[in-house]
Amino acid sequence: MSEKASLLSSGAAIARRNKRYVFWFFVLNFIFASLGASAFRIHAAHLLDRSLNADGLLHGFDWAVLGELLFRPEFGPAQGATVPGMILAVLFFVLTLIFLPGVFLGYASNYRISREDFFRSCGRNLWRFVRVAILFAIVAGIVGGILGGIQSALAHAADESSYEKLPFYVQLLGLIVIFLALTAIRIWFDVAEADVVIADQNAVRKSVGKARRQIRGHRFRLLGAYVAISLVALLVLAIGIVVWNAVVPSASLFSAFLIGQLILLLLLAIRFWQRAVAVSFYLARVAEAPVETLPAPIIFPEPPAPVAPPVGVAPQGEGI
């Protein structure tokens, strides 16, 4: 328990020391989200600007008004409003992949790294992180697909049971197992990303293998820390929704916007907390690793230097 608390506290200290990364990623996410939402706003403005139904979306949120808007012929295809948002979401993921190496370098440093070091690390490790992401997608896809198939088969078998709540419990248990398995895989690759940056490892497969060996014997400790942070995120989301429904008036767009952005900022900070836990664990494992000592070199004695003969005495075997 103390080890898990140590991981949580050390990770929180690292994330708090580098909280500027959370702020800049939040700003980047806000800009892209605003651009994606503006596409829908412009697309819908042609209909809502001259309709009294706009009051249902302007002062609150009405599902009936939104549904009617989407299915009206004048609105056109929904892809025109949703595709720009999807493209910007993919672009945000790509930029996150680009900037994460600099974040890992900042987390591993005891000082504030310069902008040059940050962007140098981003450029140096970009292709490495792309390969790590591909390996993660392959492993997580295979494991998630197998567990999902098992869950579906068990749920189908539970449907034939006379106990009505059994399918629900089977589905819930399956989701928990899938969540824990994918979280364990994410821990594995978070530690591998830390090794790629901190050890400057070009061979990604070596970092993945090293991370698997490092977390061996510490899986439950790391999993407990990640799950605890995930529960904090769930609590933050629940509190935010309750405050939104209880405090924010339905007609106050600014208050709803403020609460929503605050929730997103806290959730982003919690995700960076998990990465800081991975870096803290990696640095601790590196510090605990025994230092390999090389055998002492064999030193041969140097031959004695030749002694010069006295002046006036000829060397032996030579005549005058």
C-alpha positions in Angstrom: 0.0 0.0 0.0 2.8 2.4 0.8 4.6 1.5 -2.5 1.4 2.4 -4.4 1.1 5.6 -2.4 4.7 6.4 -3.1 4.1 6.0 -6.9 1.0 8.2 -6.7 2.7 10.9 -4.7 6.0 10.9 -6.7 4.0 10.9 -10.0 1.8 13.8 -8.7 5.0 15.7 -7.7 6.4 15.3 -11.2 3.2 16.3 -12.9 2.8 19.3 -10.6 6.4 20.5 -11.3 5.6 20.3 -15.1 2.0 21.5 -15.1 2.7 23.8 -18.0 2.5 20.8 -20.3 -1.1 20.2 -19.2 -1.9 23.8 -19.9 -0.5 23.9 -23.4 -2.1 20.6 -24.4 -5.4 22.0 -23.0 -5.0 25.1 -25.2 -4.2 23.0 -28.2 -7.3 20.8 -27.6 -9.4 23.9 -27.1 -8.3 25.5 -30.4 -9.0 22.3 -32.3 -12.4 21.7 -30.6 -13.4 25.3 -31.3 -12.6 24.9 -35.0 -14.4 21.6 -35.2 -17.5 23.0 -33.5 -17.5 26.1 -35.7 -18.0 23.8 -38.7 -21.3 22.5 -37.2 -22.3 26.0 -36.1 -21.8 27.5 -39.5 -23.6 24.6 -41.1 -26.6 25.0 -38.8 -26.7 28.8 -38.7 -28.5 28.9 -42.1 -31.5 27.1 -40.6 -31.5 28.3 -36.9 -30.9 32.0 -37.6 -34.4 32.3 -39.0 -36.2 29.7 -36.8 -37.8 29.9 -33.4 -36.6 26.3 -32.7 -33.2 27.8 -32.1 -34.4 28.8 -28.6 -34.3 25.1 -27.7 -30.6 25.0 -28.2 -29.7 28.5 -27.2 -31.3 28.3 -23.7 -30.4 24.8 -22.8 -30.3 21.6 -24.8 -33.3 20.0 -26.4 -32.8 16.6 -28.1 -36.0 16.9 -30.1 -34.8 20.2 -31.6 -31.4 18.7 -32.4 -32.9 15.6 -34.0 -35.3 17.7 -36.1 -32.4 19.8 -37.2 -30.3 16.9 -38.3 -33.1 15.2 -40.3 -34.3 18.2 -42.2 -33.5 18.1 -45.9 -32.2 21.7 -45.8 -29.5 20.7 -43.3 -27.9 18.5 -45.9 -25.6 15.5 -45.2 -24.3 15.2 -41.6 -20.8 14.5 -42.9 -20.4 18.2 -43.8 -20.6 19.1 -40.2 -18.9 16.2 -38.5 -16.0 15.4 -40.8 -14.0 18.6 -40.0 -14.3 17.7 -36.3 -13.1 14.2 -36.9 -10.2 15.4 -39.0 -9.1 17.9 -36.2 -9.4 15.1 -33.6 -7.0 12.9 -35.7 -4.7 15.9 -36.0 -4.7 16.5 -32.3 -3.8 12.8 -31.8 -0.9 13.3 -34.2 0.4 16.4 -32.5 0.1 14.6 -29.1 2.3 11.9 -30.5 4.8 14.5 -31.7 5.0 16.4 -28.4 4.9 13.5 -26.0 8.7 12.8 -26.2 9.4 16.3 -24.9 7.0 15.8 -22.1 8.7 12.6 -21.0 12.1 14.4 -21.2 10.7 17.1 -19.0 9.3 14.6 -16.5 12.6 12.8 -16.2 14.7 16.0 -15.7 15.2 17.7 -12.3 15.3 21.1 -14.0 13.2 23.0 -16.4 14.3 22.0 -19.8 14.7 24.6 -22.5 12.4 24.9 -25.6 15.4 23.8 -27.8 15.7 20.5 -25.7 12.0 20.0 -25.8 11.6 20.2 -29.5 14.9 18.4 -30.2 13.6 15.5 -28.2 10.3 15.6 -30.1 12.0 15.5 -33.4 14.5 12.8 -32.4 11.9 10.4 -31.0 9.0 11.0 -33.4 9.5 7.9 -35.6 10.2 5.9 -32.5 6.9 6.9 -30.9 5.1 6.1 -34.1 6.5 2.5 -34.0 5.5 2.2 -30.3 2.0 3.4 -31.1 1.7 0.8 -33.9 2.9 -2.0 -31.6 0.5 -0.8 -28.9 -2.4 -0.9 -31.4 -1.5 -4.4 -32.5 -1.2 -5.8 -29.0 -4.2 -4.0 -27.5 -6.3 -4.9 -30.6 -5.5 -8.6 -30.3 -6.1 -8.8 -26.6 -9.2 -6.6 -26.7 -10.6 -8.7 -29.6 -10.0 -12.0 -27.8 -11.5 -10.7 -24.5 -14.4 -9.1 -26.4 -15.2 -12.4 -28.1 -15.1 -14.3 -24.8 -17.4 -11.7 -23.3 -19.9 -12.0 -26.1 -19.9 -15.8 -25.9 -20.5 -15.7 -22.1 -23.2 -13.1 -22.4 -24.9 -15.2 -25.1 -24.8 -18.2 -22.8 -26.0 -16.1 -19.9 -29.1 -15.2 -21.9 -30.3 -18.8 -21.7 -30.2 -18.7 -17.9 -33.3 -18.3 -15.9 -31.6 -15.7 -13.8 -32.6 -12.4 -15.4 -29.7 -10.3 -14.0 -27.0 -12.7 -15.0 -26.4 -11.2 -18.5 -26.0 -7.8 -17.0 -23.5 -9.0 -14.4 -21.6 -11.0 -17.1 -21.4 -7.8 -19.3 -20.3 -5.7 -16.4 -17.6 -8.2 -15.3 -16.4 -8.5 -18.9 -16.0 -4.8 -19.2 -14.0 -4.6 -16.0 -11.7 -7.4 -17.1 -11.2 -5.7 -20.5 -10.5 -2.4 -18.8 -7.9 -3.9 -16.5 -6.2 -5.8 -19.3 -6.0 -2.8 -21.6 -4.8 -0.7 -18.7 -2.0 -3.2 -18.0 -1.0 -3.0 -21.7 -1.0 0.8 -21.6 1.3 0.7 -18.5 3.7 -1.6 -20.4 3.9 0.8 -23.3 4.0 4.0 -21.2 7.2 2.6 -19.5 8.5 1.6 -22.9 8.0 5.2 -24.1 9.9 6.4 -21.1 12.8 4.2 -21.9 12.8 5.3 -25.5 13.3 8.9 -24.5 15.3 8.7 -21.3 17.7 5.9 -22.6 17.7 7.4 -26.1 16.9 3.9 -27.4 16.6 3.7 -31.2 15.5 0.0 -31.3 11.9 0.2 -30.1 11.6 -3.5 -29.7 14.4 -3.4 -27.1 12.5 -0.7 -25.1 9.3 -2.8 -25.2 11.2 -5.9 -24.0 13.0 -3.9 -21.3 9.7 -2.4 -20.1 8.2 -5.9 -19.9 11.1 -7.1 -17.7 11.0 -4.0 -15.5 7.3 -4.3 -14.7 7.6 -8.0 -14.0 6.8 -8.4 -10.3 5.4 -4.9 -10.1 2.3 -5.3 -12.3 -0.2 -5.2 -9.5 1.5 -2.2 -7.9 1.4 -0.2 -11.2 -2.1 -1.4 -12.0 -3.3 -0.3 -8.6 -1.8 3.1 -9.1 -3.3 3.5 -12.6 -6.7 2.2 -11.5 -6.7 4.6 -8.5 -6.0 7.5 -10.8 -8.8 6.3 -13.1 -11.2 6.3 -10.2 -10.1 9.9 -9.4 -11.0 10.8 -13.0 -14.4 9.0 -12.6 -15.0 10.9 -9.4 -14.1 14.3 -11.0 -16.5 13.5 -13.9 -19.3 12.6 -11.6 -18.9 15.7 -9.4 -18.7 17.9 -12.5 -22.0 16.5 -13.9 -23.7 16.9 -10.5 -22.5 20.5 -10.3 -23.5 21.1 -13.8 -27.1 19.9 -13.2 -27.4 21.5 -9.7 -25.7 24.8 -10.1 -25.5 25.9 -13.7 -28.7 27.5 -15.0 -30.0 26.1 -18.2 -29.9 29.5 -19.9 -26.3 30.3 -18.8 -24.1 29.3 -21.7 -21.0 30.8 -20.1 -21.4 28.9 -16.9 -21.9 25.6 -18.7 -18.9 26.3 -20.9 -16.8 27.1 -17.9 -17.8 24.0 -16.0 -17.3 21.8 -19.1 -13.8 23.2 -19.8 -12.8 22.8 -16.1 -13.8 19.1 -16.2 -11.8 18.6 -19.4 -8.8 20.3 -17.9 -8.9 18.1 -14.8 -9.3 14.9 -16.8 -6.3 15.9 -19.0 -4.2 16.6 -15.9 -5.2 13.2 -14.5 -4.0 11.5 -17.7 -0.7 13.3 -17.5 -0.5 12.1 -13.8 -0.5 8.5 -15.1 2.4 9.2 -17.5 4.3 10.8 -14.6 3.7 7.6 -12.6 5.3 5.6 -15.4 8.3 7.9 -15.5 8.7 7.8 -11.7 8.6 4.0 -11.8 11.1 3.8 -14.6 13.6 6.2 -12.9 13.3 4.2 -9.7 14.0 0.9 -11.5 17.0 2.4 -13.3 18.3 3.7 -9.9 17.9 0.2 -8.4 19.6 -1.7 -11.2 23.0 -3.0 -10.3 25.9 -1.3 -12.0 27.9 -3.8 -14.2 31.6 -3.7 -13.2 34.2 -4.7 -15.7 37.1 -7.0 -14.6 40.4 -5.1 -13.8 42.7 -5.0 -16.8 45.9 -7.1 -16.6 48.9 -4.8 -16.4 52.2 -6.2 -17.6 55.4 -4.7 -16.1 57.3 -2.5 -18.4 60.8 -3.7 -19.4 63.7 -1.8 -17.7 65.1 1.1 -19.6 68.6 0.5 -21.1 71.5 2.0 -19.0 73.8 4.2 -21.0 77.6 3.3 -20.6 79.9 5.7 -18.8 81.6 8.4 -20.8 84.8 7.1 -22.4 83.9 3.4 -22.0 83.0 1.7 -25.2 80.0 -0.6 -25.3 80.8 -4.3 -24.9 81.7 -6.1 -28.1 82.7 -3.0 -29.9 86.3 -1.8 -30.5 87.6 1.7 -30.4 
